[in-house]
């Protein structure tokens, strides 16, 4: 696991409520072609930020990458 990804994963493991680390980890996972794993983190963020438009968008991105268009809308 590359350095930044490992650091963000460690931060999330130590504190599951660390939003910035979770957000950055999800972004790195998307960039590395791992949308299913990114989706787990984006949905966790959505659970604590249910009215955040950027977080809803962030959930839609991996869903679209996975071909799950209906869920993304």
Secondary structure as UniProt FT lines:
FT   HELIX           3..14
FT   TURN            16..17
FT   HELIX           19..31
FT   TURN            32..33
FT   HELIX           35..48
FT   TURN            50..51
FT   HELIX           53..65
FT   TURN            66..67
FT   HELIX           69..72
//
